[in-house]
């Protein structure tokens, strides 16, 4: 698929599935098969986001797909960060419960007076 330069459908699939790392690894494979000396020097230790961004810049055909994937990843990261923040707030809160037992008894004297005793 990569040898025939027909990888765009696979890249679209990864984007639709949100498979960010797989998309970045596909681009790395493309660059191994079709070497680019400047790319290899620049991207040798690049993270997935940088790989996707740089490839989108140099390949206009793939740019919309990769930009959508990057936007989806950013929104997922923001959502995860917000969830982690809420989770840490509730983790620090005292969520222990207290069980209280109250016993009482009623007594009635000969005059019909009702007394309630708590113990």
HELIX and SHEET records of a PDB file:
HELIX    1   1 UNK A    8  UNK A   17  1                                  10    
HELIX    2   2 UNK A   20  UNK A   33  1                                  14    
HELIX    3   3 UNK A   37  UNK A   43  1                                   7    
HELIX    4   4 UNK A   48  UNK A   58  1                                  11    
HELIX    5   5 UNK A   60  UNK A   92  1                                  33    
SHEET    1   A 2 UNK A 104  UNK A 108  0                                        
SHEET    2   A 2 UNK A 114  UNK A 118 -1                                        
END                                                                             
